[in-house]
């Protein structure tokens, strides 16, 4: 994470994820950067190289961009893509009877916070970086091919925040089993040590108790796991819903493609988000 090249590549993967979450195909990207005058431009060059290589992995080019002077380094991408207008995946399509899936584990926020505090195990950090660098490209193709009803990517609002958006926009009830949610190795340890990013606390205040909350949960969920469900994610996986009858074919396709996949819940009649300790059956 201290390597400017890796930072640039993760930022690019995160930006590309927005297009993949809609079932789209990226076409081109633009760099957007802010750079302090007292930091070497060689570092910025490495950031751009990381972004360009990740864009190339996605099959697109960086067509230009815009850079300004600022006191804090910042980098991201604007990505343009295309999709058939009748095949757009949104947060508003979930239907009762759907199953809920996730394609990447959560916990990048606490692991990067542990890194900033110089308390992270290197193996945990390297694994988290590898997940953040992983494109959602093939997962998006499979989700679209198998007729998902709704899809979003899990990023800064955490799993609960993004699941809330699906529930509200689709006007359904999402039921998620906390024990079924995949966690990055080490995430529970750092959360137990209190190494939670500020974004996790803000997500909990807003989606857990604030005006946006449609959440109910079981008090039997361990506190550490509960904290992680609000953890802000960088370059997270796809959260999507799919009709139950299509699940066997979808799961087989993910296995054949070597793509990770976890079934974490169901969609029911009603409105809101329910977090249980574990799913039954």
DAGICOR-V33811 format. One line per field, one symbol per residue. burial: + if it has 24 or more other C-alpha atoms within 12 Angstrom, else -. A space follows every 50 residues. Layout:
burial=???
This chain:
burial=+--+++++++++++++++++++++++-++++++++-------+++-++++ +++++--+--++----------+++++++++-----++++++++++++++ +++++++++++++++----+---++-++++++++++++++++++-+++++ +++++++++++++++++++++++++++++++++++++++++---+++-++ +-++--++----+++-+------+++++++++++++++++++++--+--+ +--+----++++++++++--++++++++---
